[in-house]
């Protein structure tokens, strides 16, 4: 089980609260980290954070379940149509 946890990857999410609009979420440093590195960075960011009322940091596990499977085309996409048949002749241009 420890091996599975170490193989998981995490994003550090920066949440910024605004009074005039919805909260903004962004991935800190655009990288993913193993759990140990992510927690160390999260603690460092939280320690250096001077505006805790407005900015907070959170961990989000990276989920590869959607990208580790091959893309399967539906029958609708597989359907071979002649592109000329798809054009409407009544268009003004």
Secondary structure, 3 states (H helix, E strand, C coil): CHHHHHHCCEEEEEEECCCCCCCEEEEEEEEEECHHHHHHHHHHHHHHCCCCCCEEEEEEECCCCCCCCCCCCCHHHHCCCCHHHHCCCCCCC
